[in-house]
Amino acid sequence: MIANHLSGTGLDVGGTKIAAARFENGQIVARARAETVGQADINSQLDCMASLLEEVGHVSGSPVGVALTGRVTRTGDWLAVNRSTLSNLTGPNLQTLATERFSGPVSLINDAAAAALGEYRFGAGVGSNSMAFVTVSTGVGGGLVLDGKLLQSDDGLAGHIGFSSARQGSERCGSGRIGTMESIASGRAIARYGSQLAGKDVDTPEIFALWRQGTPWATTAVEQSARSIAELCANLRAILGLDRIVIGGSVGLAAGYLDCVSRFLQSEEPALFHVDLKPAELGQDSPLFGALQFAADRV
């Protein structure tokens, strides 16, 4: 599906970066980005967003869609789930502040939910009825589109699938839960486990490079993540009857990772729990497309 009706600006506020993109007739015509300051308060975060909007030439009166890591309530409160990523978000209602600050209609949405909507409308989810977007990067997150409708909850928790339990999980993740998918399958978890196996500090990109070379301990670390994501996919299939799952994120889209997940998913028995897996077609732009679409739907 072509996003030729999309015009306005999308913002994607993640744990490490804030990206902005201005759209004209479905095409991104300007981009900007900045590092996320995890200790910044809501007003300071808003200042950074406003600066990026100015940098990309946001057109006054056009929609602004903001994708945010963490929880976003229906009333527009922005709340951290992992306080090690964003530690100072208590305070004013972001929807109120953003509406006052930015010219044009403003909509707020969780970043993984935005990515789910973007992929469903314009990317790898086109043609599916009910799908999940699973992002595997620094953490593990997701968004759910069921019978064509984005699943949301008043408290903004819906879709945080990384905080569900994993068979092999035993560590505590940033949410405070023990034994979650995020604690065992995320990029952070791969680096932690790989470093334990290697007996030295190694980062996730290095582990993936060594995995592709066939290094046994790196293979163990990556496959633990892929096996857990396959388990998550089978669970989502069982609970929601999904016909497609789209995988994104820096780990999820790393060369060879999705094939590894698919191999483990095929070993899940019976075959009833298998589901069509696709890589995110919009890449890192999925939340930008979805956030702006979410805003445009409300104009």
Phi, psi and omega in degrees: 000138182266134183271043190287355178267353186280120172219138184141202183228136175250142175237140177233106184259103181255186182287337182241336182215158171242122179248145176229144177215132175260131182253142168228118179050045174084358180250139175282121184249349178204144181227155172203158178206159178210160176285143174280133175261105188296335182268357184289147176278177185299319181295322178291321175299319180295322177301317180294317178300316181297321179296320179291322176300318178295320183296322181273359177077043179307132182273123181305131178093346179275159185294150173236121175251126184244116175265130188231133171291145183101198180263138175234115182281165179300331181273359174094017172281140179250119186231135177285141169264316177258103185285350174284343178268310178232110192254358191220046184265359178295140179143214189295162177287123185292324180301316179296313182297315183292321179297322178289327188274318185263139177277128181110166180294137183239133175232141180246142181206149174301145186294320180288325175296320177298318179297321178300314181294319179298314180292324180295317183280324193229355187235229188289347180269354181300129180097348177273162176263304178233125184220160172241145168254126179242117177257127177242108180216231175303319174241195175232125180220185181187171175214153186232129173243114185244124184050040176082002183242131178293126180283126178224159175227157183302323184269000176078011182275337183305133178095353180280066188288342178294344180264009172279164187280149177240143181306315186267000185287141177215345182274163175268132178263180185298338179285342184104344178283151179256140175076035183268168174302317181297325183289345184237340188246348185287167175301321178297320180292321178299316180295318180296312182291319178299321179295322177297316182291324182280339183076020178201165179284123175226146180265171186297314178302321179294320179297318179296320178298318180289327176298316181293337177274355177090015179295123187303313184292326177293322177298318178299317183293315181290318183292331175298319177294310183298321179297320181290322177294323175298320176298317178299317180298318178295321178295316179297321177298317182292320185280321190246352181064036183297149174256353177204145172231128180256129183254130178223192181093163184296324175282314183302328182260005177295142184306124176091344186290314182296323176298323179293316177300314181301319180298317179290324179295321179295339178277350176290131180239145357282178184294346178305332185267005174281152181214152180294122179252135179224146172283149178298125183280333182271357178059225181286355179271354182310312181294329180292315176298313184292320180296318180290322177298318178301319178291317183295328179294342184256000178283000000 
